[in-house]
Amino acid sequence: MIRLLSAAVAVLAFLSGCATTEKYEAKLNSMIGMPESQLVEQWGIPTGMYEADGTRYLSYTNTESGYVAGTPPVTRTTMINGKAYTNTTGGTSGYGYTNSCTTTFMVVNKKIASWKHKGNDCKSD
């Protein structure tokens, strides 16, 4: 019973540590009302900025690209009545990937008024 309980606690601890979009959005929501200077202090210089009618839009973009190597096929040769038969099975192709997230903050009167994000990697722990 203790082993089962320990396993359940371990699984819950693992799952609670997973990065999710919901946790990222909660983090962004907690920043509403924050001074613009504090945002720049925490997140650094924005990757983009636009200003219109006294409203600023500060964008931050994170991008990660990589390549996952494929696996080689398995080749087997079988001898039947002195003749070799070769069969190749399995193997996968490699592939490239890009994970990105762009978060834009709307700043009104030098305070964060709202945010939006787009991308496939807008997640937080």
N, CA, C and O atoms as CSV, one atom per row, in Angstrom:
chain,resi,resn,atom,element,x,y,z
A,1,MET,N,N,0.811,-1.189,0.000
A,1,MET,CA,C,0.000,0.000,0.000
A,1,MET,C,C,0.858,1.258,0.000
A,1,MET,O,O,0.558,2.221,-0.706
A,2,ILE,N,N,1.927,1.246,0.794
A,2,ILE,CA,C,2.817,2.402,0.869
A,2,ILE,C,C,3.512,2.609,-0.473
A,2,ILE,O,O,3.710,3.748,-0.896
A,3,ARG,N,N,3.884,1.524,-1.146
A,3,ARG,CA,C,4.535,1.635,-2.455
A,3,ARG,C,C,3.583,2.256,-3.470
A,3,ARG,O,O,3.992,3.088,-4.280
A,4,LEU,N,N,2.319,1.855,-3.428
A,4,LEU,CA,C,1.320,2.411,-4.342
A,4,LEU,C,C,1.120,3.898,-4.082
A,4,LEU,O,O,1.039,4.689,-5.022
A,5,LEU,N,N,1.041,4.277,-2.825
A,5,LEU,CA,C,0.888,5.680,-2.462
A,5,LEU,C,C,2.112,6.485,-2.884
A,5,LEU,O,O,1.976,7.604,-3.379
A,6,SER,N,N,3.295,5.932,-2.693
A,6,SER,CA,C,4.532,6.612,-3.104
A,6,SER,C,C,4.564,6.804,-4.614
A,6,SER,O,O,4.973,7.860,-5.099
A,7,ALA,N,N,4.141,5.802,-5.351
A,7,ALA,CA,C,4.107,5.904,-6.812
A,7,ALA,C,C,3.119,6.971,-7.257
A,7,ALA,O,O,3.406,7.739,-8.176
A,8,ALA,N,N,1.964,7.025,-6.619
A,8,ALA,CA,C,0.958,8.033,-6.969
A,8,ALA,C,C,1.482,9.437,-6.688
A,8,ALA,O,O,1.267,10.346,-7.490
A,9,VAL,N,N,2.165,9.626,-5.568
A,9,VAL,CA,C,2.728,10.936,-5.232
A,9,VAL,C,C,3.804,11.319,-6.250
A,9,VAL,O,O,3.886,12.478,-6.657
A,10,ALA,N,N,4.614,10.368,-6.657
A,10,ALA,CA,C,5.662,10.638,-7.640
A,10,ALA,C,C,5.064,11.052,-8.981
A,10,ALA,O,O,5.558,11.984,-9.615
A,11,VAL,N,N,4.008,10.370,-9.418
A,11,VAL,CA,C,3.349,10.717,-10.680
A,11,VAL,C,C,2.742,12.109,-10.596
A,11,VAL,O,O,2.885,12.894,-11.533
A,12,LEU,N,N,2.074,12.432,-9.506
A,12,LEU,CA,C,1.480,13.757,-9.336
A,12,LEU,C,C,2.549,14.846,-9.312
A,12,LEU,O,O,2.354,15.918,-9.885
A,13,ALA,N,N,3.652,14.584,-8.667
A,13,ALA,CA,C,4.742,15.562,-8.624
A,13,ALA,C,C,5.306,15.789,-10.025
A,13,ALA,O,O,5.612,16.920,-10.401
A,14,PHE,N,N,5.439,14.712,-10.790
A,14,PHE,CA,C,5.937,14.831,-12.159
A,14,PHE,C,C,4.975,15.641,-13.013
A,14,PHE,O,O,5.394,16.545,-13.736
A,15,LEU,N,N,3.692,15.322,-12.931
A,15,LEU,CA,C,2.704,16.012,-13.755
A,15,LEU,C,C,2.557,17.476,-13.366
A,15,LEU,O,O,2.331,18.318,-14.235
A,16,SER,N,N,2.678,17.796,-12.104
A,16,SER,CA,C,2.534,19.190,-11.686
A,16,SER,C,C,3.713,20.025,-12.157
A,16,SER,O,O,3.608,21.250,-12.221
A,17,GLY,N,N,4.830,19.393,-12.486
A,17,GLY,CA,C,5.999,20.109,-12.961
A,17,GLY,C,C,5.998,20.325,-14.459
A,17,GLY,O,O,6.912,20.965,-14.979
A,18,CYS,N,N,5.013,19.820,-15.167
A,18,CYS,CA,C,4.960,19.946,-16.616
A,18,CYS,C,C,4.615,21.372,-17.025
A,18,CYS,O,O,3.768,22.022,-16.413
A,19,ALA,N,N,5.280,21.841,-18.059
A,19,ALA,CA,C,4.980,23.159,-18.601
A,19,ALA,C,C,3.683,23.095,-19.398
A,19,ALA,O,O,3.487,22.177,-20.195
A,20,THR,N,N,2.796,24.069,-19.187
A,20,THR,CA,C,1.527,24.102,-19.897
A,20,THR,C,C,1.213,25.524,-20.353
A,20,THR,O,O,1.762,26.495,-19.832
A,21,THR,N,N,0.327,25.624,-21.326
A,21,THR,CA,C,-0.149,26.921,-21.788
A,21,THR,C,C,-0.952,27.602,-20.691
A,21,THR,O,O,-0.875,28.821,-20.536
A,22,GLU,N,N,-1.723,26.833,-19.928
A,22,GLU,CA,C,-2.523,27.409,-18.853
A,22,GLU,C,C,-1.632,28.093,-17.813
A,22,GLU,O,O,-1.962,29.175,-17.329
A,23,LYS,N,N,-0.509,27.469,-17.472
A,23,LYS,CA,C,0.411,28.066,-16.506
A,23,LYS,C,C,1.054,29.326,-17.093
A,23,LYS,O,O,1.296,30.294,-16.373
A,24,TYR,N,N,1.327,29.311,-18.381
A,24,TYR,CA,C,1.902,30.481,-19.040
A,24,TYR,C,C,0.900,31.640,-18.996
A,24,TYR,O,O,1.266,32.773,-18.682
A,25,GLU,N,N,-0.353,31.351,-19.311
A,25,GLU,CA,C,-1.387,32.391,-19.291
A,25,GLU,C,C,-1.615,32.932,-17.875
A,25,GLU,O,O,-1.854,34.126,-17.698
A,26,ALA,N,N,-1.541,32.063,-16.880
A,26,ALA,CA,C,-1.672,32.525,-15.494
A,26,ALA,C,C,-0.529,33.474,-15.134
A,26,ALA,O,O,-0.733,34.474,-14.446
A,27,LYS,N,N,0.666,33.151,-15.602
A,27,LYS,CA,C,1.825,34.016,-15.381
A,27,LYS,C,C,1.601,35.373,-16.052
A,27,LYS,O,O,1.876,36.415,-15.456
A,28,LEU,N,N,1.102,35.361,-17.290
A,28,LEU,CA,C,0.836,36.609,-18.006
A,28,LEU,C,C,-0.264,37.411,-17.313
A,28,LEU,O,O,-0.158,38.632,-17.191
A,29,ASN,N,N,-1.314,36.736,-16.861
A,29,ASN,CA,C,-2.404,37.429,-16.150
A,29,ASN,C,C,-1.897,38.128,-14.889
A,29,ASN,O,O,-2.377,39.205,-14.535
A,30,SER,N,N,-0.935,37.517,-14.220
A,30,SER,CA,C,-0.402,38.117,-13.000
A,30,SER,C,C,0.401,39.387,-13.284
A,30,SER,O,O,0.718,40.148,-12.370
A,31,MET,N,N,0.725,39.606,-14.548
A,31,MET,CA,C,1.522,40.778,-14.928
A,31,MET,C,C,0.661,41.990,-15.294
A,31,MET,O,O,1.193,43.085,-15.478
A,32,ILE,N,N,-0.654,41.814,-15.402
A,32,ILE,CA,C,-1.537,42.936,-15.719
A,32,ILE,C,C,-1.390,43.999,-14.618
A,32,ILE,O,O,-1.459,43.685,-13.430
A,33,GLY,N,N,-1.189,45.238,-15.023
A,33,GLY,CA,C,-0.985,46.329,-14.079
A,33,GLY,C,C,0.470,46.579,-13.730
A,33,GLY,O,O,0.790,47.586,-13.098
A,34,MET,N,N,1.355,45.679,-14.131
A,34,MET,CA,C,2.781,45.825,-13.857
A,34,MET,C,C,3.345,47.009,-14.663
A,34,MET,O,O,2.961,47.202,-15.816
A,35,PRO,N,N,4.240,47.792,-14.076
A,35,PRO,CA,C,4.866,48.878,-14.834
A,35,PRO,C,C,5.695,48.330,-16.011
A,35,PRO,O,O,6.309,47.268,-15.915
A,36,GLU,N,N,5.693,49.071,-17.102
A,36,GLU,CA,C,6.459,48.674,-18.293
A,36,GLU,C,C,7.927,48.466,-17.959
A,36,GLU,O,O,8.557,47.536,-18.464
A,37,SER,N,N,8.474,49.327,-17.108
A,37,SER,CA,C,9.894,49.215,-16.751
A,37,SER,C,C,10.197,47.889,-16.052
A,37,SER,O,O,11.276,47.324,-16.233
A,38,GLN,N,N,9.255,47.395,-15.259
A,38,GLN,CA,C,9.451,46.118,-14.571
A,38,GLN,C,C,9.402,44.958,-15.566
A,38,GLN,O,O,10.146,43.988,-15.428
A,39,LEU,N,N,8.529,45.058,-16.563
A,39,LEU,CA,C,8.480,44.043,-17.618
A,39,LEU,C,C,9.830,43.957,-18.320
A,39,LEU,O,O,10.377,42.869,-18.501
A,40,VAL,N,N,10.360,45.105,-18.711
A,40,VAL,CA,C,11.646,45.120,-19.418
A,40,VAL,C,C,12.757,44.629,-18.507
A,40,VAL,O,O,13.684,43.963,-18.967
A,41,GLU,N,N,12.677,44.947,-17.233
A,41,GLU,CA,C,13.671,44.467,-16.272
A,41,GLU,C,C,13.653,42.940,-16.185
A,41,GLU,O,O,14.709,42.309,-16.131
A,42,GLN,N,N,12.450,42.343,-16.170
A,42,GLN,CA,C,12.314,40.890,-16.033
A,42,GLN,C,C,12.540,40.142,-17.345
A,42,GLN,O,O,13.199,39.101,-17.356
A,43,TRP,N,N,12.002,40.659,-18.449
A,43,TRP,CA,C,12.035,39.935,-19.726
A,43,TRP,C,C,13.137,40.409,-20.659
A,43,TRP,O,O,13.436,39.737,-21.645
A,44,GLY,N,N,13.743,41.547,-20.370
A,44,GLY,CA,C,14.785,42.086,-21.230
A,44,GLY,C,C,14.203,43.008,-22.297
A,44,GLY,O,O,13.015,43.330,-22.298
A,45,ILE,N,N,15.083,43.417,-23.201
A,45,ILE,CA,C,14.685,44.315,-24.289
A,45,ILE,C,C,13.757,43.556,-25.228
A,45,ILE,O,O,14.070,42.433,-25.624
A,46,PRO,N,N,12.613,44.151,-25.595
A,46,PRO,CA,C,11.684,43.441,-26.489
A,46,PRO,C,C,12.287,43.221,-27.875
A,46,PRO,O,O,13.147,43.980,-28.322
A,47,THR,N,N,11.821,42.175,-28.541
A,47,THR,CA,C,12.269,41.897,-29.907
A,47,THR,C,C,11.534,42.771,-30.915
A,47,THR,O,O,11.957,42.881,-32.066
A,48,GLY,N,N,10.431,43.395,-30.489
A,48,GLY,CA,C,9.684,44.293,-31.356
A,48,GLY,C,C,8.889,45.286,-30.534
A,48,GLY,O,O,8.493,44.997,-29.405
A,49,MET,N,N,8.653,46.484,-31.119
A,49,MET,CA,C,7.882,47.502,-30.428
A,49,MET,C,C,7.142,48.332,-31.463
A,49,MET,O,O,7.680,48.660,-32.520
A,50,TYR,N,N,5.888,48.669,-31.138
A,50,TYR,CA,C,5.068,49.527,-31.985
A,50,TYR,C,C,4.304,50.461,-31.078
A,50,TYR,O,O,3.853,50.064,-30.004
A,51,GLU,N,N,4.155,51.711,-31.509
A,51,GLU,CA,C,3.425,52.676,-30.690
A,51,GLU,C,C,2.423,53.417,-31.562
A,51,GLU,O,O,2.749,53.849,-32.668
A,52,ALA,N,N,1.200,53.563,-31.057
A,52,ALA,CA,C,0.151,54.302,-31.756
A,52,ALA,C,C,-0.800,54.902,-30.739
A,52,ALA,O,O,-1.267,54.214,-29.832
A,53,ASP,N,N,-1.082,56.177,-30.890
A,53,ASP,CA,C,-2.053,56.873,-30.036
A,53,ASP,C,C,-1.785,56.694,-28.548
A,53,ASP,O,O,-2.717,56.530,-27.760
A,54,GLY,N,N,-0.519,56.724,-28.168
A,54,GLY,CA,C,-0.174,56.622,-26.758
A,54,GLY,C,C,-0.154,55.207,-26.203
A,54,GLY,O,O,0.119,55.008,-25.019
A,55,THR,N,N,-0.438,54.234,-27.038
A,55,THR,CA,C,-0.409,52.830,-26.609
A,55,THR,C,C,0.810,52.156,-27.220
A,55,THR,O,O,1.085,52.302,-28.411
A,56,ARG,N,N,1.532,51.422,-26.394
A,56,ARG,CA,C,2.712,50.690,-26.863
A,56,ARG,C,C,2.402,49.208,-26.920
A,56,ARG,O,O,1.634,48.678,-26.117
A,57,TYR,N,N,3.015,48.561,-27.880
A,57,TYR,CA,C,2.927,47.108,-28.015
A,57,TYR,C,C,4.353,46.582,-27.991
A,57,TYR,O,O,5.148,46.877,-28.883
A,58,LEU,N,N,4.673,45.800,-26.963
A,58,LEU,CA,C,6.004,45.219,-26.816
A,58,LEU,C,C,5.917,43.722,-27.082
A,58,LEU,O,O,5.136,43.017,-26.444
A,59,SER,N,N,6.720,43.241,-28.023
A,59,SER,CA,C,6.693,41.820,-28.391
A,59,SER,C,C,7.990,41.138,-27.990
A,59,SER,O,O,9.079,41.703,-28.091
A,60,TYR,N,N,7.835,39.912,-27.537
A,60,TYR,CA,C,8.959,39.048,-27.184
A,60,TYR,C,C,8.786,37.735,-27.945
A,60,TYR,O,O,7.732,37.102,-27.878
A,61,THR,N,N,9.819,37.340,-28.660
A,61,THR,CA,C,9.760,36.103,-29.440
A,61,THR,C,C,10.883,35.170,-29.013
A,61,THR,O,O,12.043,35.572,-28.923
A,62,ASN,N,N,10.523,33.925,-28.751
A,62,ASN,CA,C,11.491,32.858,-28.473
A,62,ASN,C,C,11.306,31.784,-29.530
A,62,ASN,O,O,10.185,31.357,-29.803
A,63,THR,N,N,12.412,31.350,-30.123
A,63,THR,CA,C,12.360,30.317,-31.145
A,63,THR,C,C,13.467,29.310,-30.886
A,63,THR,O,O,14.596,29.675,-30.559
A,64,GLU,N,N,13.127,28.043,-31.038
A,64,GLU,CA,C,14.098,26.958,-30.897
A,64,GLU,C,C,13.887,26.012,-32.069
A,64,GLU,O,O,12.770,25.560,-32.323
A,65,SER,N,N,14.953,25.721,-32.769
A,65,SER,CA,C,14.875,24.769,-33.881
A,65,SER,C,C,15.856,23.643,-33.628
A,65,SER,O,O,16.861,23.813,-32.937
A,66,GLY,N,N,15.552,22.510,-34.191
A,66,GLY,CA,C,16.447,21.373,-34.025
A,66,GLY,C,C,16.151,20.288,-35.040
A,66,GLY,O,O,15.288,20.431,-35.905
A,67,TYR,N,N,16.880,19.216,-34.912
A,67,TYR,CA,C,16.729,18.084,-35.816
A,67,TYR,C,C,16.756,16.803,-34.992
A,67,TYR,O,O,17.629,16.615,-34.144
A,68,VAL,N,N,15.804,15.937,-35.249
A,68,VAL,CA,C,15.757,14.633,-34.589
A,68,VAL,C,C,16.197,13.604,-35.619
A,68,VAL,O,O,15.561,13.435,-36.660
A,69,ALA,N,N,17.276,12.932,-35.318
A,69,ALA,CA,C,17.822,11.950,-36.257
A,69,ALA,C,C,16.898,10.737,-36.372
A,69,ALA,O,O,16.236,10.346,-35.411
A,70,GLY,N,N,16.872,10.171,-37.535
A,70,GLY,CA,C,16.089,8.958,-37.758
A,70,GLY,C,C,16.818,7.739,-37.211
A,70,GLY,O,O,17.920,7.844,-36.674
A,71,THR,N,N,16.194,6.608,-37.355
A,71,THR,CA,C,16.816,5.352,-36.936
A,71,THR,C,C,17.067,4.498,-38.172
A,71,THR,O,O,16.267,4.508,-39.108
A,72,PRO,N,N,18.156,3.770,-38.180
A,72,PRO,CA,C,18.462,2.955,-39.360
A,72,PRO,C,C,17.551,1.724,-39.443
A,72,PRO,O,O,17.059,1.237,-38.425
A,73,PRO,N,N,17.337,1.237,-40.652
A,73,PRO,CA,C,16.541,0.011,-40.793
A,73,PRO,C,C,17.341,-1.201,-40.315
A,73,PRO,O,O,18.565,-1.150,-40.194
A,74,VAL,N,N,16.630,-2.271,-40.051
A,74,VAL,CA,C,17.264,-3.536,-39.669
A,74,VAL,C,C,17.287,-4.420,-40.911
A,74,VAL,O,O,16.255,-4.670,-41.534
A,75,THR,N,N,18.471,-4.881,-41.253
A,75,THR,CA,C,18.630,-5.744,-42.425
A,75,THR,C,C,19.029,-7.132,-41.954
A,75,THR,O,O,19.971,-7.295,-41.179
A,76,ARG,N,N,18.300,-8.123,-42.434
A,76,ARG,CA,C,18.593,-9.521,-42.073
A,76,ARG,C,C,18.750,-10.340,-43.339
A,76,ARG,O,O,17.974,-10.229,-44.288
A,77,THR,N,N,19.757,-11.144,-43.315
A,77,THR,CA,C,19.985,-12.043,-44.441
A,77,THR,C,C,19.805,-13.470,-43.951
A,77,THR,O,O,20.381,-13.881,-42.944
A,78,THR,N,N,18.997,-14.207,-44.684
A,78,THR,CA,C,18.716,-15.595,-44.340
A,78,THR,C,C,19.161,-16.469,-45.507
A,78,THR,O,O,18.916,-16.157,-46.672
A,79,MET,N,N,19.813,-17.557,-45.167
A,79,MET,CA,C,20.245,-18.511,-46.198
A,79,MET,C,C,19.226,-19.641,-46.268
A,79,MET,O,O,18.938,-20.301,-45.269
A,80,ILE,N,N,18.684,-19.853,-47.468
A,80,ILE,CA,C,17.744,-20.944,-47.700
A,80,ILE,C,C,18.236,-21.719,-48.915
A,80,ILE,O,O,18.337,-21.178,-50.016
A,81,ASN,N,N,18.545,-23.011,-48.693
A,81,ASN,CA,C,19.062,-23.887,-49.750
A,81,ASN,C,C,20.239,-23.257,-50.481
A,81,ASN,O,O,20.338,-23.331,-51.706
A,82,GLY,N,N,21.134,-22.631,-49.706
A,82,GLY,CA,C,22.336,-22.058,-50.297
A,82,GLY,C,C,22.132,-20.708,-50.978
A,82,GLY,O,O,23.072,-20.160,-51.554
A,83,LYS,N,N,20.939,-20.177,-50.919
A,83,LYS,CA,C,20.675,-18.887,-51.547
A,83,LYS,C,C,20.376,-17.860,-50.452
A,83,LYS,O,O,19.630,-18.135,-49.512
A,84,ALA,N,N,20.979,-16.658,-50.592
A,84,ALA,CA,C,20.802,-15.604,-49.590
A,84,ALA,C,C,19.575,-14.752,-49.923
A,84,ALA,O,O,19.403,-14.285,-51.049
A,85,TYR,N,N,18.739,-14.569,-48.916
A,85,TYR,CA,C,17.579,-13.687,-49.036
A,85,TYR,C,C,17.731,-12.566,-47.992
A,85,TYR,O,O,17.877,-12.830,-46.799
A,86,THR,N,N,17.694,-11.333,-48.461
A,86,THR,CA,C,17.869,-10.184,-47.567
A,86,THR,C,C,16.557,-9.441,-47.442
A,86,THR,O,O,15.887,-9.142,-48.430
A,87,ASN,N,N,16.208,-9.149,-46.194
A,87,ASN,CA,C,14.972,-8.443,-45.898
A,87,ASN,C,C,15.310,-7.226,-45.026
A,87,ASN,O,O,16.014,-7.345,-44.023
A,88,THR,N,N,14.803,-6.068,-45.418
A,88,THR,CA,C,15.034,-4.850,-44.653
A,88,THR,C,C,13.698,-4.379,-44.076
A,88,THR,O,O,12.708,-4.263,-44.797
A,89,THR,N,N,13.682,-4.106,-42.759
A,89,THR,CA,C,12.459,-3.640,-42.112
A,89,THR,C,C,12.775,-2.482,-41.178
A,89,THR,O,O,13.909,-2.300,-40.735
A,90,GLY,N,N,11.746,-1.713,-40.896
A,90,GLY,CA,C,11.864,-0.650,-39.906
A,90,GLY,C,C,12.669,0.548,-40.393
A,90,GLY,O,O,12.873,0.750,-41.590
A,91,GLY,N,N,13.107,1.317,-39.440
A,91,GLY,CA,C,13.837,2.539,-39.739
A,91,GLY,C,C,12.873,3.706,-39.851
A,91,GLY,O,O,11.732,3.549,-40.286
A,92,THR,N,N,13.335,4.851,-39.462
A,92,THR,CA,C,12.515,6.051,-39.561
A,92,THR,C,C,13.348,7.177,-40.158
A,92,THR,O,O,14.574,7.188,-40.051
A,93,SER,N,N,12.669,8.105,-40.778
A,93,SER,CA,C,13.344,9.284,-41.329
A,93,SER,C,C,13.556,10.300,-40.218
A,93,SER,O,O,12.774,10.367,-39.270
A,94,GLY,N,N,14.598,11.075,-40.339
A,94,GLY,CA,C,14.811,12.179,-39.412
A,94,GLY,C,C,13.880,13.330,-39.776
A,94,GLY,O,O,13.302,13.351,-40.863
A,95,TYR,N,N,13.740,14.273,-38.871
A,95,TYR,CA,C,12.888,15.423,-39.152
A,95,TYR,C,C,13.371,16.642,-38.368
A,95,TYR,O,O,13.965,16.525,-37.296
A,96,GLY,N,N,13.100,17.798,-38.932
A,96,GLY,CA,C,13.416,19.052,-38.267
A,96,GLY,C,C,12.186,19.573,-37.550
A,96,GLY,O,O,11.059,19.226,-37.902
A,97,TYR,N,N,12.400,20.402,-36.549
A,97,TYR,CA,C,11.273,21.003,-35.826
A,97,TYR,C,C,11.624,22.441,-35.436
A,97,TYR,O,O,12.795,22.804,-35.326
A,98,THR,N,N,10.608,23.226,-35.237
A,98,THR,CA,C,10.753,24.589,-34.729
A,98,THR,C,C,9.671,24.828,-33.685
A,98,THR,O,O,8.483,24.658,-33.960
A,99,ASN,N,N,10.086,25.220,-32.498
A,99,ASN,CA,C,9.174,25.613,-31.430
A,99,ASN,C,C,9.309,27.115,-31.258
A,99,ASN,O,O,10.419,27.641,-31.177
A,100,SER,N,N,8.170,27.809,-31.203
A,100,SER,CA,C,8.250,29.257,-31.054
A,100,SER,C,C,7.072,29.789,-30.247
A,100,SER,O,O,6.019,29.161,-30.140
A,101,CYS,N,N,7.294,30.963,-29.690
A,101,CYS,CA,C,6.241,31.674,-28.971
A,101,CYS,C,C,6.514,33.167,-29.086
A,101,CYS,O,O,7.612,33.636,-28.784
A,102,THR,N,N,5.508,33.903,-29.523
A,102,THR,CA,C,5.572,35.357,-29.537
A,102,THR,C,C,4.499,35.877,-28.586
A,102,THR,O,O,3.316,35.571,-28.731
A,103,THR,N,N,4.935,36.664,-27.621
A,103,THR,CA,C,4.019,37.265,-26.652
A,103,THR,C,C,4.078,38.779,-26.828
A,103,THR,O,O,5.154,39.377,-26.824
A,104,THR,N,N,2.911,39.381,-26.983
A,104,THR,CA,C,2.820,40.830,-27.156
A,104,THR,C,C,2.032,41.428,-25.995
A,104,THR,O,O,0.920,40.999,-25.685
A,105,PHE,N,N,2.634,42.419,-25.370
A,105,PHE,CA,C,2.000,43.129,-24.265
A,105,PHE,C,C,1.517,44.487,-24.758
A,105,PHE,O,O,2.251,45.199,-25.443
A,106,MET,N,N,0.288,44.846,-24.411
A,106,MET,CA,C,-0.229,46.180,-24.689
A,106,MET,C,C,0.019,47.016,-23.432
A,106,MET,O,O,-0.399,46.645,-22.335
A,107,VAL,N,N,0.704,48.147,-23.608
A,107,VAL,CA,C,1.068,49.009,-22.489
A,107,VAL,C,C,0.331,50.334,-22.639
A,107,VAL,O,O,0.495,51.038,-23.635
A,108,VAL,N,N,-0.485,50.668,-21.634
A,108,VAL,CA,C,-1.245,51.914,-21.609
A,108,VAL,C,C,-0.854,52.659,-20.334
A,108,VAL,O,O,-0.870,52.086,-19.244
A,109,ASN,N,N,-0.504,53.934,-20.474
A,109,ASN,CA,C,-0.071,54.740,-19.327
A,109,ASN,C,C,1.066,54.067,-18.562
A,109,ASN,O,O,1.093,54.079,-17.332
A,110,LYS,N,N,2.004,53.480,-19.307
A,110,LYS,CA,C,3.217,52.850,-18.763
A,110,LYS,C,C,2.944,51.628,-17.898
A,110,LYS,O,O,3.788,51.232,-17.094
A,111,LYS,N,N,1.754,51.021,-18.064
A,111,LYS,CA,C,1.430,49.791,-17.336
A,111,LYS,C,C,0.874,48.752,-18.310
A,111,LYS,O,O,0.225,49.091,-19.299
A,112,ILE,N,N,1.141,47.491,-18.011
A,112,ILE,CA,C,0.641,46.416,-18.865
A,112,ILE,C,C,-0.876,46.350,-18.727
A,112,ILE,O,O,-1.409,46.182,-17.630
A,113,ALA,N,N,-1.560,46.486,-19.866
A,113,ALA,CA,C,-3.026,46.473,-19.867
A,113,ALA,C,C,-3.574,45.128,-20.334
A,113,ALA,O,O,-4.625,44.690,-19.867
A,114,SER,N,N,-2.867,44.472,-21.254
A,114,SER,CA,C,-3.313,43.167,-21.740
A,114,SER,C,C,-2.149,42.478,-22.447
A,114,SER,O,O,-1.069,43.049,-22.601
A,115,TRP,N,N,-2.386,41.272,-22.862
A,115,TRP,CA,C,-1.374,40.484,-23.555
A,115,TRP,C,C,-2.052,39.561,-24.552
A,115,TRP,O,O,-3.260,39.334,-24.484
A,116,LYS,N,N,-1.266,39.035,-25.472
A,116,LYS,CA,C,-1.708,37.951,-26.351
A,116,LYS,C,C,-0.463,37.158,-26.736
A,116,LYS,O,O,0.650,37.684,-26.726
A,117,HIS,N,N,-0.661,35.920,-27.064
A,117,HIS,CA,C,0.470,35.096,-27.494
A,117,HIS,C,C,0.052,34.233,-28.660
A,117,HIS,O,O,-1.130,33.953,-28.861
A,118,LYS,N,N,1.052,33.812,-29.431
A,118,LYS,CA,C,0.813,32.866,-30.510
A,118,LYS,C,C,2.059,32.020,-30.683
A,118,LYS,O,O,3.178,32.460,-30.423
A,119,GLY,N,N,1.836,30.807,-31.123
A,119,GLY,CA,C,2.941,29.883,-31.330
A,119,GLY,C,C,2.643,28.539,-30.700
A,119,GLY,O,O,1.647,28.366,-29.997
A,120,ASN,N,N,3.524,27.594,-30.964
A,120,ASN,CA,C,3.318,26.224,-30.481
A,120,ASN,C,C,4.100,25.925,-29.199
A,120,ASN,O,O,4.109,24.788,-28.727
A,121,ASP,N,N,4.756,26.944,-28.638
A,121,ASP,CA,C,5.571,26.683,-27.452
A,121,ASP,C,C,5.379,27.758,-26.376
A,121,ASP,O,O,6.325,28.122,-25.677
A,122,CYS,N,N,4.146,28.261,-26.251
A,122,CYS,CA,C,3.838,29.264,-25.223
A,122,CYS,C,C,3.434,28.517,-23.960
A,122,CYS,O,O,2.250,28.330,-23.678
A,123,LYS,N,N,4.447,28.094,-23.208
A,123,LYS,CA,C,4.211,27.261,-22.026
A,123,LYS,C,C,5.110,27.725,-20.899
A,123,LYS,O,O,6.151,28.343,-21.125
A,124,SER,N,N,4.694,27.418,-19.684
A,124,SER,CA,C,5.482,27.753,-18.497
A,124,SER,C,C,5.292,26.682,-17.440
A,124,SER,O,O,4.275,25.989,-17.407
A,125,ASP,N,N,6.286,26.562,-16.579
A,125,ASP,CA,C,6.191,25.633,-15.440
A,125,ASP,C,C,5.390,26.244,-14.323
A,125,ASP,O,O,5.201,25.615,-13.282
